[in-house]
Amino acid sequence: EALRNDFDAAQELLDERNVGATSDRELSTQESLVLVDEEGGVTIAYRGTEPGTGKANLEDIRNDARIAFGTESFPDSEAQYEAAVAKYGQVDEVTGYSLGGNRALTMSQKYGTKATLFNPWLGPKTLGEESPNVKIYRTTEDYATAIGMGARNLDRFDVDTVHPIQEV
């Protein structure tokens, strides 16, 4: 019941923001939404680390540590990606924030799919792979991307740095 309510809330937000996509409830999970737009385009959007406590947060923390050490793998995300391809014929884009940015980058590197990442948590494994279809947006306060990328890796990605709006 709680998961159904979360999907309802997510769809309401998509509708309010005029995203023009519907969440595929069969393929979506607590970690990601499979979104289908009006033209049949498919995007998988991965969430970042959940703050707070609970089982989901502990798994997020484990995944964050695996990223730091370059041992991350996301078999559930791979299965979801392949199920979306089986159902729709393709996945057009993957996207994500922080931990979700790493998931998206990992899927992009494996399948060659376009990726748009927001303050992704990058580790040595993903930084070592080719990433021709990846766009990264990072804010100047984003330590996870800065630590992972460092100056030597900036030229390997298409990166836009966004300065936060300053109060006047």
N, C-alpha and C positions, 0 to 999 in steps of 0.2 A: 504494500500500500504506500509506503513512504517513497519508494522508487517511482511509482506512478505519479505521485504528487510532485516529485522533483522534475519529471519530464513535462508535466503540465505547466509548472512554473517556468521551465526553460522555453517551452513553446510560446507562452504568453510574452516573455521577454523578446523573443525573436520577432513576434508579431508587432509588439509595441515599437520596436526599433526598425520596422519595415525591412527586415533582412531578406524576405522573399524566399525563405527556405523552411522546410518541414523536417522535424527530427524523426528519423526512422527508429521507432521504439523497439523493434525487433533486434536491431543491430547495435543500438546505443547502449552505453553502460554508465556507471557512476564516474568513470575516468574520461569518457569521451562521448561526443555526439556525432552520429552519422547524419549529415544534413543533405537534403536533396532540394535543389532549387527548382524554379518553375520550368526551366528548360531541360531538366534531368541531370544537371551537373551535380557531382557528389563531392562534398568536402567532409573530412573528418577533423573535428576540433577537439584537442586534448586539453584538459584542465591542468592547472599548476598544483603544487603541493597544497593540500588542505590544512589550514591552521586548526588548532584545537587538539582534542584528544580523540581516542577511539581507534578501532582496528584499521580504518582507511588511512588515518594519519600515520600510524606506525609503518604501514607498507610504503607510504610516500617517503618517509624518512629512510627506510631501507633502500628504496630506489635512488634517492638523492645521494646516499653514500656510495652505492654501486656506480653512479655516474662519476663521482669524484675519483674513484679508483679505476675507471675505465672497464668495468665489468657488467655494465647494464645490458639487459636484454628484455624485450617486451613481447613474450610469446602470445599473450592475450591480444595485444594490439595487432600483431601479425595476423592472427586468426580473424580478427574483426576486419582488417583491411581486405584479406582474401575473400571473406564472406561478402563484403560490399562489392568487390569486383565480380563475384559469382552472381550476385543479385542484379547489379546495375550495368555491368560490362566494363566499368572503369571507376577509378577514383581520380578526380581532377586535381585536388589539392589537399594537403594536410596543413594544419595550423595548430599553434599551441603557445602557451605562456609558461615560462619557467620550466618546471619538470615536464609539463606538457610540450614545451618547445623542444626538449630533448627527444621525447617520444616522436614528435612530428619529424624532427631531423633524422632520427633513426629509420623511420618508415620511408622518408624521402630518399635516403641513401640506399636503402635496400631495393626499392621499387622504381626509383628514378622519377618520382612524382614531384611536382612543384610544391614548395613549402614556404609558408610565411610564419616567421617566428617572432615572438614578443618576449624580450628579456629572457632568452633561453638559458637554461642551466646546462652549460657545455662542459664536457670532460674530455680526457685524452682519446677515448675511443672515437667519438664523433668528430673531433677535430682532425683526426688522422685520415678520415675518409673524404673522397671527392664529393663536392656538393654544388654542382652547377646550377641547380634549379632552386636555390635557397635565397630568400630575402630575410634579413634580420633587422628588426627595429628594436633599439635599446635606448633606455633613458640614462642620463648621466649618473644617476644614483644606483644603477643596477650593478651590484657587485658580482653576482653569479656569472653574468656574461663576461664582464671585464676580467675576472680571475681566470675563467676558462680560456678566453681568447688571447689575452695579452697582446702586446704590440706586434709580435711576430706572426700572428694568425689573422689579423684584420684583412689582409689582402686576399685571403682565400674565400671570403664571403662578400656578398653584397650587403653592406651594413649601413643603416641610417641611424645616427645618434640624434635623439630628440631631447632638447633641453626643456625641463619642466617650466610651466608658466609661473612667473614670479608674481607674487601679490604686490599690488601698488598701494 
